[in-house]
């Protein structure tokens, strides 16, 4: 039916067992059998971008805090930036080539792997899964209203270096970020 192969054998349509005998598959059945893997492949291919989009949506957007001030051992570091996320009182701080996630409400700081932070212009992206479970040891937390800013000061370890964040306040006296 499909022609001759070397040796004089002819190709015929595939056969399968049904009921009690052998029958030829109809051309529609062959097309249906071939269409099933193709549809499955399309569904898997459609699910992959959706999964990647879900992973991208889990990445939190951080925006630069204008007029914030960072002090390290009572000096201004040469390279720094402060970002705020959706939650008030949680800041992502870039200090030289290091990133710290600082939660002022819980008085905790987490060291973030710089490879996990994606910076684009004034914004940064960080996935919640990239935040370590154990905070860096800190001591001597002090938060106080210092006029137009709220000042958060803490020490790394018991005898380590001091870090101070000054976050601008709204005219109502509440933190802007």
C-alpha positions, 0 to 999 in steps of 0.5 A, a space after each residue: 500500500 505504501 510502496 516496497 522496501 528492499 527485499 520485496 516486503 511491502 509497508 502497510 498501515 499499523 495493526 492493533 488488537 481489538 476485541 478478538 482479532 487484528 484490524 487495520 487502523 483507520 487513517 483518522 485513528 492514526 492522525 488522532 494518535 499522532 495529534 495526542 503527543 503534539 497536543 501534550 507537547 503544546 500544553 507543556 510548552 504553554 505551562 513553562 512560561 506560566 511557571 516562569 512568570 509565577 517565579 518572576 511575580 514572586 520577586 519583590 520590587 524594591 525602589 530607592 528611598 530618596 533622601 535616606 542617609 546611611 552611616 557606618 561607624 559614624 562615617 558615610 560609606 563611599 558606595 551605598 543605597 537604600 531601597 524600600 519594598 511593599 512592607 513599611 519598615 523593611 529596607 534593602 541596603 546596599 553597602 559597598 558590594 554587600 546587601 542587607 535586608 533590614 527589618 526595623 519592626 523585628 530589629 533584625 538584619 539579614 545578609 543577602 547574596 549579591 548575586 541574588 539581587 537584580 538592580 535596574 536603574 533605581 529599582 532592585 528585585 529580590 525573591 523572598 526565597 533568597 532571604 536567609 532564615 537566620 538573621 545576622 547577629 545584631 545588638 544595641 538597636 535604637 530607633 528614634 524620631 530625629 526631626 524630619 527623619 526616623 533614625 535606626 541604629 544598631 551594632 553588628 554582633 556584641 562589639 562590632 561596627 555600628 550602622 545607622 539608617 535615617 529614613 525621611 518622615 512625612 509631615 505628619 510624623 509617620 515614616 514615608 517608607 
